[in-house]
Amino acid sequence: MLKKNIPMSPSQQQRDGNDDALVGALSGAFGGFVSATTLFPFDMVKTRMQGGGGGGGGNDSSTRENGNEKSNNSAWNVARAAMRDEDTGALRPARLMAGAHIRGIQSAFEKFLYFYIYEALKKRMRVKGVAATLLLGYVSDVLTNVVTFPADTVINGSIKEGVSWDVVLKRLLASSSPLKQLYSGYSAKLLGGVKPAIQFLLFDKARSWRLSATKARQLTLAEAFVIGASCRAVADCIAYPSRVLKVRRQGGCSATGRKINTDLVSIVKNEGVSALYAGLSVEVARGTLSAGMMLTVKEKIAVLVKLAVFRMRVGTSAALK
């Protein structure tokens, strides 16, 4: 009992803060990889719907009616076009998993950076309150995407075009302004940075409330899944139009140098407001499953990581003695 009342030294507080950040980052990375890889078919369909095209790779799910092009950009048509073998015309479901491992690696790296920055800043700055937590989540997302956005651009290009990621990367690097191409759509991503901020704010609040009500030390699998999925659904509905803008600008659908508000007006004028929500149903389905799965895995893996870090600390201390 006496140990609980002994204040920690600044070095101990910093070490605990670093440990919390590392635990959050490693568990988040593992959860991100599992969810992104498992649910990649949803990601493929959603990305191609956001881009305004069909199946990609030459399989455009559109028809012509009275001389005007009419898009059959439904989730099933896009998925069917993505599965179709270009040589035989047969449907091959395995094609929906092409590139899943690359998206998984990118998601793991992105989640590692996000949760490390988020947990480290939260601990050191002692962030409290809704507004401060939202701002922290937004800043963490912006800092993360400075590093990870080029990979997102390449992978999204690969998904939309139905080609290998290295083909897209070589083309972007061979362009006259490769850096600008790799960060195409970043301004829209900045607007969408509020989505993870909202999602993890809601999750933290709901988690704290649930643990306080049940007097438990961690959420059950079902609780983590339901809370994570619900929070993601709310965040998706709020921030979805910014994701559509981001994908459109990454795909070169925007004229070079054109402002994001010009793109927004152009999409609404030419395609209607519904175009800003193209693929929302797929994203909500994918996002809720992804968030539920990712946060469930993160919640459970965090316990194992904490135990591993504790044992490593004990082993190091014993060796020094």
N, C-alpha and C positions, 0 to 999 in steps of 0.2 A: 504493500500500500504506500510505503514511503517513496518508492521510486516514481510513482505517478505524480507526486507533488514537487519533484526536483525539476526545475526549469532546464531546458536543453540549451547548450551553448550555441552561438551563431553557426559554428562549423557543423554541429550536429543537425541543426535546422536545415542548413543548406544541403547536407548529405541526404536527409530524409526527403527534401524537395526534389533532388535529382533522382532519387530512387523512385518516387511517385511518378515522375515524368517518364522515366525509362520503362516502368511497369505499364503505364498507360500507352506508351508508344509501341512496345512489343506486342502487347495483347491486341491493340487496335490494328496493327499491321497483319497479324495472323487472321483476325476476324475479317479484315478487308479483303485479304487474298481468298479466303474460303467463300465469302459471299459473292465477290466479283466473278470468280471462276464458275461457281455453280449456276449463277443466274445470268451468264453471258448471253444466251439467246434472247432474253428480254432486252438486254442492253443493245444488241445488234438491231433489233426491230425498232426500238425507240429512237436510236440515233439516226437511222435511215428515214424514219417518219419526220423527225425534227428537221432533217436536211431538205425536206420537200421532195425527195425522190422516192423511187421504188426500191427494188431489190438490190441495186448496185451491180457493178460488174457487167453492165450492159443489159441487165434485166430490168427495164423500166416498166413498172406496173401502171401504165396509163393507156388510155384509148382516145380516139378522136370522135367528137360528136358535133355535127354541123360545122365542121372546119375548125373547131376549137378543141384544144387539148384538155381532156378531163382526167384528173388524177384519180386512180383507184387506190389511194394511199391508206387503205385500211390495214390494221395490224395483220390480219390473215393474208392479204395479198402481198404485203411486204415480206412476211415470213416465207410464203410459198415461193416468191421470186428468189429469195436468198437461198432456199434449199434446192432450187432447180439446177441440175447439171447442164452446163452450156452445150456439151457435146451430145448427150443422149436425151435431154429433156426430162429425165427421171428426177423425182424428188428424193433428195438425200438429206435426212434430218441432221446427220453428222456435220454438215456444212455450217450449221448454226453455231457450232462450237469452234470454228476456225478462228484462231487468235485468242482464245479464252485465256491461255496461260500468260500471254503478254499483258492483257488487261488485268489479270490477277496480280502480276508483279508490279505493274504501275499503281494499282490500287493499294497494295501493301506498302509501297514506298511513300505514297501520298498520305495514307493514314498514319504511318509512323511519324512523319514530319509534323502533321497536324496535331496529333495528340501530345507529342513531345513539347511542342511550342505552347499549346493550350495549357497543359498541366504545369509546365515550368513557370509560365507567366502568372497563372492563377495562384500558385503557391507563393511565389516571391512578391507579387504585388498585393496579395491578400484581397483579391477581388470579391466584392459582395454586391448584391443588388441586381435587379433584372437588367437595367440599362448597361451597367458596367460589364456584366457577363456577356450580353449581346455584343458589345464592342470588342471584348476579348475574343469571342468566337470569330468575329469578322476579321479582326487583325490577324489571327492565327491562320485563317483561310487565305488571306491575301499574301502573307509571307510564304505559306506553303506553295501557292501557285506560281510564285516567282520562279521557283525551282522546277515544279512538275508540269507546268502548262505546256511546254513544247512536246512532251511525251503524249499528253492528252490530245494535242493537235494531230500528231502523227497517227495515233491509234484510231481516232475518229475518222480521219481521212481514209485509213485502211478499211474500216468498217463500211463506210459509205460507198467506196469505189469497188469493194470486193477484191482487193489486191493485198499483197503482203506489205507489212509495215515498213520494211526496208526499201521497197519501191517508192513509197510515199516520202520517206525520209530523204532518199537520194534526189528526188525531184525538187523538194523544198530547198535542200542545200545547194542545188545547182541553179536556183533562181537568182535574179539580180539582187534581191534583198532577202536572204534566207532568214535573218533574225526577225524581220517584220512578218514574214510568212509563218514562222513558228509561233509567234505571239498574236497571230490574227485571231480576233475575237476575245482578246484579253479584257477589253473594256467592258464587254457584256458579262464576262466572268466576274468582274469586280462588283457588278450589280447583283449577281447571283451569290456573292459571298455571304449574304445574309441567311441563305438557306441552312448551311451547317450550323451557323450561329443559333438560329431558331431551334433547329433539331436537337442539338446537344444541351441547350438551355432548358428546353422542355423535359428532356430525358433526365438531366441532373435534378431538376425540381421534383419530377414525378418519382424518381428513384429515392430521393431523400425522404419524401412524404411516405412512400411505401415502407421503407426500412424503419422509419419512426413509428409507423402504425403497427407493424408486425414485430418490432423489437428484434429483427433479424440482422445479421451481419452482412448478408448479400442477398440479391434477388434470386428467386428460383428461375429455372429455365423458361417456364411459361410466362412468368412476370416480366423477365427481361425482354422476351420476344414481343409480347403484346405492347408493352410500354414503348419499346424502340420502334416498332412498326407504326404505332399511332402517331408518335412525334414526327416521324419521317413523312407520313401522309399529309399532315398539316403544313410542314415546311415546303413540301413539293407544290402544293396548291398555291402557296403564296409566291414562290420564286420561279415558277416554271417558265414564264415568258422569257426571262433572261437567259435560260438555258437554250431555248429555241434560237434566240438571237446569236448566242455564242456559237452554236453549231453551224448556223447559216454563214457567219463571218469566217469561221474556220474552213468552210467548204468553198470559199471563194464566191459565194452568192452575192456578196456585197462588193460594190465598186471600190477600188483602192482609194483610201483616204476619206471615204464617206463616213459621216458621223453616225453614231449609233441611233440617235433620234430620227435621222433620215431613213435608216433601215426600218425602224419601227413603223413609221408612217407609211412607207412603201409596202410593207407586208400587209398592214391593215387595209390599205386602199386597194391593193391588187388581189389579195387572197381572203380578206375578211378577218375579223377578230379571232375567229376559230382557229386560224393558222398559227396563232401564238400558243395555242394549246394542243397542237397536233402531237399525238402520241402520249397525251397526259394519262390516259387510262392505263397504257402499258407501263409508263413510268411509275404511277402509283402502285400498280401491282408489283413491278420489279423492285421499286424503292422500299416499299413496306416489308417485303420479304427479305430484301438485302439488309435493311437497317435492323430488322428483327434478328436475322441470323448473325450479322456482324456484331451487334451489341450483346447478344447472348453468348457468342464465342468469346468476345472480349471480357465479359463479366466472369466467365469461368476460367479462361486462360490467365487472367490477372492474378487469381489466387495462386496458381502454379508458379507464375513468374515472381510473385512476392516471396514465395517459399524458397525459390532458387536464389534470389538476391540475398535473402536472410542467411541461407546456408553459406553462400559465398562470403558474406561479411564475417560470419562466425569463423569460417575456415581461414580467412585472411588474418583476423585478429589472433587466432591460435598460432598461426605460423610466425607472426611478428613477436609473440611472447617467447 
